[in-house]
Structures are given as structure tokens and as C-alpha cells.
């Protein structure tokens, strides 16, 4: 099962990128990253709509390559809050159902467009706190790595 992250914005060198790359490199197979960005100065609602279009277009291009739609997980503060064990079980279910690819999407500063949320198989919250969208990449990559380790019985997860 391939893992894909489609995110709004470009991650610049620094601690947030280092954290993401640390866990991204530990994943097997590695987490593939596609970044999309709207450079025009648009208003909040218009920017969110345009970012949604860019995310969905990246997904359509991906589906055209593989022929099958990925399982789509939208990271959203109003999504389902799973504890680590539940997330690992969900990961195992995707794997066991022979999902070819699981794609996670992260919106911009204003969140995800309603069209992206509607297309998702799962809305996933990383908790009730608000996280910087660039830091969410590292948090997600670590949780994916943790889920993999739980499923192999590795002692990385001691919770």
C-alpha cells in the first residue's frame, strides 16, 4: 500500500521540514509528497476554493495514473479523532482491504474546501487543538510510522 500526502504550501528548510523528513524516511514504503500552491493574492473564501481545486486536481491526476481512486483522508479539525491504537487499526484495515493507495490531504491556513471534505472517505482530526498546517505534516508522518510499528509488534509504541 502506497502512502501519499497532498498538501497546500511549500515546506521550507527548517525544523518542521526536518521533523517531516525524519519520519517520512522511516516509513515503508516512504510517504510520497505532492505540494500544491496558489500564488495569486486571493481572499480567504476564494483562496480556500482554489486550493481545493488544486488538491482535487492532484488527486485526479493520481487516479488517472493508477486507474483506481485512493482512499482519501482529509485532515480536518472537525474530523474523527482517533487514538493511536484506533488509527493503527484503521491503517491495518486499509492494508487488509488491499487499498492500493491512501492519500492524506492537508489544506491551507483557512482549512479544506467543502468539496475536498465531501470527497473524503474519512475526515481525520489530530485533536481539538489548532496546529500549524506545515507542522501537521510531521505529526501525520510520525503517526503513520507509529501505526506501522504497532502493526509489526515493534516496541516503538509503548502507550
N, C-alpha and C positions, 0 to 999 in steps of 0.2 A: 504494500500500500504506500503510495507516494503522499507526501505532505506538502502543501502549498500554502504560502501566505501572500495574500494580495493586500497591499496597504497603501493608504494615501500618504504621500510625503516621501521625502528622501532622507534617509538616516545618515547624518553627517558623522565623521570620525569623532570619537569621544566615548565616555563611559557607557552610554545607552547602547551604542553600537557594539562596543566590546562585550557587554553582557549578552546581547543577542547572538553575536558570533560565537561566543563560548558555548552556549547551549545548542545553537544550530549545528555546530561541528560535532557535537556528541550524538546527535540523532542519527538513526539508521533506518531507512535512508535519510540523508540530510534534508532539512526543510528548505524547499525552494522559495525564493523571494521574488515577487514582482511588485515594483513600486509604480504608482501612478500619481500624476500631479497635474493640477490645473494652475497655470501660471497667470492667467488673466485676473485682474482685480475684480472679483465678483462679490456681491452682497452675500450675507450668511445663507439665506434660503436658496439662492441661485447657486452659490458655491457648493452647497450640500447636494443639490440636484445634479450638478455637473460631475462632482466626484462620484456620485452613484452611477452615472452613465459610464464613467471610466472604469469603475470596478466591474460592472456588469459586462462591459465590452471585453475586458481582460478574461473574464470567465467564459464568455462566448468563444473567444479565440482558443482558449484552453480546451474547451469541449470539442471544437472543430478538429483539433489535433488528435484527441483520444477517441472521439466518437461516442463517449459516454459522459453524462454530466457528473461532476464531482459531488460528493456530499458537501454541502455548503454550510459553514458555521459562521454566523455573524457575531462578532464580539460587540456586545451592546449592554449598557448598564442596566437595562430593563429585561435582559435575558435571564435564562435559567442559571441559578447559582449552584454549581455542583461542588461537592467537596472533592478532595484529591482522589479518594477511592472510587467515587462515582464517575469522575472524569476518566479514570483508568478503565473502568468497566465499559463506558461509552466507547472509548478508543478500541477496546477489545471487540466490541460488537461491530464496529465499522470494519475492522480487520477480518473478523469471522464471517461477515456477510460478503466478503470479497470485494469491498469497496476498492476500486482502482485508485481513487484519489480522494483525499479530504482537503478541501480548500477553506482556509480561515480568512475572513476579511476584516480589516480594521479601517474605520473611517477617519476623517479628518477631525479637526478641533470641534466642529459642530455635530459630530456623530455621523451615523449612516442614514442615507436617504431611505424613505419608506419602501421604495421599490426593491432595495437590496435586502432589507429585513423581510419583506414578503417572499422573496425568492429563497430564503434560507431554510434549510432543514432543521436548524437549531439556532436559537439565539442564546449566546453564552455570556454570562456576566462573570467578571473576575472579582466580584464583591461589590458591596454598596458604596465604596469609596470611588472617587473620580481619579483616574490615573492618566498621566500624560500619554497621548496616543503613541508617541515614539518609545516610551518605556514599556508599553503593553507588549511590544514585540518580544522583549527579553522575558517578561513574565510568562507569556504564552509558550515560548521555546523551552523554558525551564519546566513548565508543567507537562509539556509533551514528552520531554526527556524523562521526567519523574514517572509518568504513566508507563513508558516503555520499561523502565527499571522495575516497577511494581509487577508488570506482567511477566518479566523474566525471573522474578524472585530475588533480584539483586537487593542488597541491604541499603542502597542509597536512600530509600524512603523508610524512615523509622517512625513515622507518625502513626 
